[in-house]
Amino acid sequence: MRIAAIYDIHGNLPALEAVLHDIGQAGVEHVVVGGDVFPGPMPRETLTCLLEFSIPVQFIQGNGDREVLERMRGTETGAVPEQFREVMRWNAEQLHPQDEQLLAGWPKTLRVEIRGLGEVLFCHATPRSDTEVFTRLTPEDRLVPIFEGLNVPVVVCGHTHMQFDRTIGKVRVVNAGSVGMPFGEPGAYWLLLGRNVQLRHTPYDLTEAAQCIRNTNYPQAQDFAAHNILQPPSEGEMLEVFTRVELR
């Protein structure tokens, strides 16, 4: 079985469509969406695209999805910084009432048996949390207690929007990167899992995508187009930011 892992789409429909096209060409039999379909500039269209895809799709819930779900329920958790609360509310308003039950049913983790790799655990940030931050540079001794005892050879995660492939204790931990809000070279990032793990990067028409986003009513459309599509933050910049908030 070949599985595609796509994470952190954040309502970027043009990026998602480019990745799904590549997935369709790669002989993939199953897709795992690893959280944070939301928030973003085209939430309803992005969800519909995933639900209507010709290859079976399973979802896990990311912290962004969880916060949008809470807004749909009329709750402010206090976990969202002030500058992002407007986009959470806007995303919740774009979704249909019946989507609440759908989002609530997404699990936090998922285990899938993949021939050649064994049982793979998919989570959003870490197996125990959808918000914990670690990167390819986080010291291993901080991470071993989180990944030991899982009884899997491979864990796939996301959340920090930067791909990596590293070993923590005896577990191979792979970050899928971000489809819709990458840090580093522009484009869309994802994983192809089969007998091994391939870190994939899909280019797409950034100028056209940026204009598509600007044409939405998303409250931060201009900023998203400029700083998440056309010129994302560099990996170096974000590694420095995440070092200040990573696991201690």
RATA-V778727 format. One line per field, one symbol per residue. psi: psi as a letter, one per 30 degrees, with the letter a starting at -180 (. if undefined). Layout:
psi = ???
//
This chain:
psi = kkkkjklhehgieeeeeeeeeeeffggkfkkkjglhellafieeeeeeeefgkfkkkkklkleeeeeeeeefggkjfffkleffeeeeeeeefflleffeeeeffklelkkkkjkffakkkkledlffkgfkklaffkkefffefeflgfhkfkkkabefgkkljlkjcgkkkkkfakefilkbklakklkjkcfakkjkkjlljeeeeeeeefflgkfheeeeeeffeeilkleeeeeeefefglk.
//
